């Protein structure tokens, strides 16, 4: 299973789409840390997978910023952020989420895809490359304060 996922990721990286440069095994089970040009700016991208005889699920998490808690955060801001997720954020085929890590509220784009195991590794890699392209296109925006994006 692991070899197949790594082959798919290698094929995806070879497509040179959306700054996807490579990957490494992460600490969490069934998870890879994705290397991209955005990694140099502090962005963190993980790909988690689950493979069975019936399906292959890949979930991508891209942490791209944090909430500056020194500024006041209006509840209206959160409502507008939730509204922006419908049907996907900035046409990225993903949604914005918030995750607390070590008392910091990080902002991420989340997306997932279901593939059929009978698909070839090349077909899955092609679809995954398109998914990364759409995900990265959603990062070409500037959120207002109190969100601070990495690299800015």
N, C-alpha and C positions, 0 to 999 in steps of 0.2 A: 504494500500500500504506500509506504513512505517513498519508495523508489519511483512509483508512478507519479505521485504529487510533485516530487522534485524534477522529474522529466517534464511535466507540464509547466512548472515554473521556469525551467531553463528555456523551453520553447517560447514562453511568453516574453522573457527577457530578450531573446534573440530578435523579437519583432521590433525592438527599439521604439516602443510606443509609450507615451506618457511618462517619460523619464524613468521607467522601470529598468534598473541596472542589474539587479541580482537579489539574492536572498540568503538568509542563514537561519538555522534552527533556533527558535526562541525557547525560553524556559517553560512556557505553558505547553501542555500536551497538544499535539496536532496543530501547532502554530509555527509560522515562519515570520521573521522580521524581514520586511521588504526594503531593499536599498534603492533609492532614487536620487535624482538631483535635489529633491526637496529635503532629503536627509541632512544635507549640509546646512540647511536653515533651521534645523531642529524638529522638523516634521517627523513623526513616527508612524509607520504603516505596518500593520500586522495582517496576516492572512491566516485564518483558522479554517480547518476543513473537517468534514466527516464523510467517510466513504463507506457505503454498504453495497450489497448486491443490487439494490434498487435505485440508489441515488448517490450523487456526490454534491455536497453543499460546500460552498466556499463563502466565507464571510470576511469582508475587508473592513478594517478600522483604521482611519487616518486621523491622528491627533494633530491639529494644525494651530492651536492657540489655547488661550486660557481667559477666564474672566478676571479682570483686575478688580479685586475686592476693595481696593482703596477708593474706588468710585462707587457712587450709589447705583444700585441695580433696580430699576423699576420693574414691577410685575408685568407692565405692558410690554417691556422689551421681550420677556420670555414668551408672552402670548404671540407677539409678532414673529418671533423665531419659530414657534410651533406652526404658525400659519404658513410660513415660508416652506415648510416641509411638504406641502400639498401640491402636486402629487410627488415631486421630488425637489430637492434643493438646487436652485439654479440650473435646472435641466441636467443634473449630474447622475440621475438614476440612483441617488443616494439621499439620505436624510441626515440632518444635523442632530447630534446628541451631546449630552453633557455627562462627563464621568469624573467623579471625585477621586483623586489620588493624592495621598499625603496632604490633605487639607487644601488642595488646589482644585478648582473646577476647570477641567480641561474640556475643550470643544473638539468634537470629532465629526467626520463624515463617516457614515456607516452604510454599507451596502452588502447584499448577499445575492448569490446566484445558485440555482439548482441545475446540475448537469446530469445526464444519464451516463452511467459507467460504460455502456456499450459504445459511446462516442469515442472516436480516436483521441489520443493525447493531443494531436495537432489541432483538431477541431475545438477541443476544450481550451487549449492555449489561445487560439484565435479569438474565441468568445471572451476569454478572460482579459486579453489585451484590449479589446473594445471596452470592456467594463472599466479597466484602469483609465483609458482615455476619457471616458465620461466622468469618472470620479475626479480626475485631475482638472477637467474643465470646470467643475464646480468649485475648485479652489482659486479660480481667477476672479475673486471678488474681494471687497473690503467690507467687513462687518463694522458697524459703528461701535464706539465705546459702549460698554466696558469690555468688549472683546479685544484682546491683543493677539494678533497672529504672529507666529514665529517668523523671524527674518525681517520684521518691520520695526 
